Amino acid sequence: MSKVTFYHAGCPVCVGAEQALLGLIDPRHPVEVVHLGEKPDQVAQAAAAGVKSVPALVVDGEVLHVNFGASLADLQ
């Protein structure tokens, strides 16, 4: 595992997923957490990575859509 990014929008579903997932990842692997509500300029980056909704975890280019908090289209 070389690159891990967690995208979210700050909603309760996203915050819960962040707390649950980040505790499972080995701390030797840094996780970039991107709050798209605070960094809307990174929505295009998330879309390019294959993210369709948040919360989503991207590990080495593979997207795991954790739950449905918000569509990425709603954040654009």
Beta strands, then each sheet from edge to edge (+ up, - down):
strand 1: 4-8
strand 2: 31-35
strand 3: 53-59
strand 4: 62-71
sheet 1: 2+ 1+ 3- 4+
end
